[in-house]
Amino acid sequence: MSLVIAGRIAPMSAAAPVAGGESASFRGRVCIRDDGTIAAVQTTRQKLPPGFETARSVDVGTRLVVPGFIDLHSHLAYAPLPLWVEAGRTTPFQHHDIWPARPTYAAEVTWPAYAFVTASPAELLAYAEVRSLIGGTTSIQGSPPSNRPLDGWLVRNVEDETLGKTIPRTRVLSSTLTLDPQQLGKRADDMRAGSSFIYHCAEGRRGSMVAREYEGLRNAGCLQCNLVAIHTNALEAGAYGAWQQPGAVVWSPFSNLWLYGETTDVPSVLAQGIGVCIGSDWGPSGTRNVLGELKVAALVARASGWGLSNFDLVKMVTATPGDALARAWGRQVGRLQPDALADLVVINTSSGRVDPFDTIVAATEMDIDLVMVGGKPLCGTPALMANAGATGTSRLDVRHERRALALTRFDTGAAWSFADVLARMAEVRADPKKEIEAARRNAVAGVAAGGPPAFRLALDMPTGRVPVGGLPRDLGKIVVPPIQPIAHDAAFFDALVGRGFHGGLLDGLRTYYDV
């Protein structure tokens, strides 16, 4: 079904039909084809494209219509967990190889995450994606490794995305773990052949030993335009000059400050012509969605005197990561322009801010009124979801606001409520030993009966100091903490005070939220 969304358009595209380039905004409409791509972005004075005269039309009034947010650094398997840092530690960690070996890490991070990926993998993924979705995320990196492709379900999982089986799953490759020279050489060849490579690199304090991971990329020929390097906060400013075919860096300021007390030298990255994207990272040291991380980026940029505008920051969650993905996908995302993927967000403007990019940076989950992926309405106010043609929705409470959610089971396509998702995860939390053992028995029984393999996920982060396979020998030792709310709340901000190594900078995040 073709669809027209009318409102205040901020397309983040040089192809905007008014003066102002990428930073333009105007009263207009986005015309979406049946195949989930954009036919036209136009002012209200322009004539509708042929075939759209009778299309369903949704006028969102003075609300903003912007590209869907792209989160190029996340670890969804850990989304339900609270913030973590080793109790009693008084100095920042030097690099990423240190904190996974701390005494409490396995019990407080690995074991509860393992309980969910084993006993309720589908529910875990639904929880994580819905949490991203309510913050306006339409594409995300870091879905757990699985035995079943996940493209075409809810938000776009960038490593799995096939655009309706028109491209192979290998177009976006990634690695959390450090690769050896031979493996990096293979990735260099993959990038030359058109794939993108998203790689955790040089995560730690400036000048620490992990900076050599960047040298490993350089020596293997990986410093190409299709490289997306996550973090690089251990690099000195001059190191970026080696990247002669600029790609992109993913900046996760919350996690960097929480663990290391310093973050990526963003001005040095930009000065080299390298794109900067923003990523939310994960539950133990990150924000709950990339919309929250956008605010951390604003706090850091302002405190550091970097002179980044709110437009500059919004570009880091839309056009810049969209361009990085477009190089692999062959289809534009992160910009509202003809033939791009119709992933968009509608944002409430009741705050009265005049500048659209000020509005976006200040927006919270409560201001996200509609999220669409490929032209399909997935979450939003009940009225806008109904007007956009959503069916089979269920109620979703985002703090004190009601939303309609179009969630389906990805194995059967049947409607699925978020309440049922949380109920199943609560069962796992109540008795993880029982549920893990039952899941293992059911998997064996299913295979023995000749049925298809059960849906499985795996953890993508270091497991810490544990005997075998990331779990204690006695499953009864596993304690799963309370499942975190999907929106930022007062408890989240309370947990920032006096913890981590941000020197109080992250305490300012609360000022954006009405809690």
URHURA-V459646 format. One line per field, one symbol per residue. ss: DSSP state (~ for helix, > for strand, _ for the rest). phi: phi as a letter, one per 30 degrees, with the letter a starting at -180 (. if undefined). psi: psi as a letter, one per 20 degrees, with the letter a starting at -180 (. if undefined). A space follows every 10 residues. Layout:
ss->???
phi->???
psi->???
This chain:
ss->__>>>>>>>> __________ ~~~__>>>>> >>____>>>> >>>_______ _____>>>>> >>>>>>>_>> >__>_~~~__ __________ ____>~~~~_ ____~~~~~~ ~~~~~~~~~_ ~~~~~~~~~~ ~~~___>>>> _____>____ _____>>___ ________~~ ~>>>>_____ ~~~~~~~~~~ ~~___>>>>> >__>____~~ ~~~~~~~~~_ ______>>>> >_____~~~~ ~~_____>>> >_~~~~~~~~ _____~~~~~ ~___>>>>__ >_~~~____~ ~~~~~~~~~~ ~~~~_____~ ~~~~~___~~ ~~~~~~~~~_ __________ >__>>>>___ _____~~~~~ ~~__~~~>>> >>>__>>>>> _~~~~~~___ ___>>>>>__ >>>>>__>__ ____>__~~~ ~~~~~~~~~~ _~~~~~~~~~ ~~~~~~~~__ ______>___ _______>__ >___~~~___ _________~ ~~~~______ ____~~~~~~ ~~___
phi->.dbbccldcb dhbddedbdk idddbadaac ccdddiccda bbddddddde jcdcdebbcc idddcbdddc ccaabddced ddebaeeidc bdddaddcdd cdecdddcbd ddddedddcb dddeddeddd ddddcidcbb cjddebcbdc dicbdddddc dchiicbddd dbcaadddcd eddddddddd dddjdcbcbd bhcldeided eddddddddd icdcdcdccd ihddddeddd ddddcecbcc cbdddeddcc iabeddeddd ddiddcccbd iaedaaddad dddeddeddd dddcididdd deddddcbdd dddddddcdi bdbibcaeid ddcbbccdcd didddddddd dddcedcdca bbbhicdcal deddddddjd bidbdbcchc ccbcbccbdd dcidebcddd eddddddddd bdeddddddd dddddddddi ddeddbbbdc bedidbdbii bddcddddbc deddedcdbd dddddddibi bciiddedde ddcdb
psi->pqqpopbopn ikpijqjrqi bhjqqrobqp pprhjjrphq orriiqpqqp ijhjqppooj cjqqorqqqp ojornhijhi qrqqqppipi qqqhriighi jqhigghifg ghghgghghl gghggggghh hggijjpipq qkqqprjpqj qjfdrpohii pjlkkiqqij hoqrphqpqr hgghhghggg hhiiqqoopp ploaqpjrhi hihhhggghi kimrijpopp ekiiqqgihi hinimpcqqp pmhggghghi jraqnghhgh hjjpqprpqi drghlrrirh hghhhggggg gghikikprh ggghhijegg hghghhhghj pqriporpir pmorqpppki hjpgphhggg hiqahiioip pppkjpphqa qhghgghijq rkqrppondj qpqppmpqpi hijqqpqhhh ghgghhgghh mhgghggghg ghgghgghjj rqqqpqrqqj rqianqfpkj qqhoiiippp rppqqhqprh hghhihpjqa kikigihihh iiqm.
